[in-house]
Amino acid sequence: MADTAFQKQYRQEFISGFEQRTSLLRQTATTEVVIKGNQAEFLVADSGSATTVTRGVNGNIPARADNLNQFTATLSEEHDLVKKTRFNIFASQGDQRRIMQVTTMGTVNRTIDQQIITQLNTGTVNTGAAATASLALATKALGILGLGEVEYDGNICAAITPAFLAYLQRDAAFTSADYVEMKPLAGNNTQGGMEFKGGYYNWMGVKWIVHPRLPGAGTNAEKCFMYHRTAIGHAVDTNSLDVAVGYDDEQDYSYCRATIFAGAKLLQNSGVIVINHDGSAIVGA
């Protein structure tokens, strides 16, 4: 005869599973609010690398035209819908309605990042054969941007994989107090030359964002990106951004739906550097 009758205690507050739930990249792009229509037009304007001229023999100053280029971001209709019957909600552990809201918004935010990543991956300027992350690889990407006359103005970002970060953390130029004001391996997140604040590392005047969903992540063919904010555009129709939570009396189920109309576009190819990275030795196979 058993002399115990153990009881289980179910924790009603749910614990969020590991997945990307917020957009990590939208603030690194030039954003546009679309009120009506399925396309957003971005204008990139420059002089076309013009140089000054001298007055002509006829006494007139030769005129030129500005270099104007329009780029179109086509918006797509993106949805995520979760349904649960009233019995499932009644019989299940945790706040199932709240879980639906959290997971559906996370799905939409991942879509925003994927749109930006897809456009970044159309860039044709790269660092060459895949190599492991180092100060040399980081400065090479910066140097290529500089040759493209990209402004070094605090708006340069780098989307990197976890493996890329792991290699940087082994580089003294990234971690040592001899080179940076802060010590990231000591867990110091205060402001300084090397900081982690607001979801990014600030190093060499570049915002380094660790993103788990970059192309080839965990392989010997990872694609990381260094780019200027004005090199990529992202448009969202804020009027269509909608999260609906409701209940269907006839079929006796609750639902949560998130909808967004959004699209991204590469605006300046010279402002995006594809960093070919080999992360297989650390996190992949």
Disulfide bonds with the S-S distance in Angstrom:
none
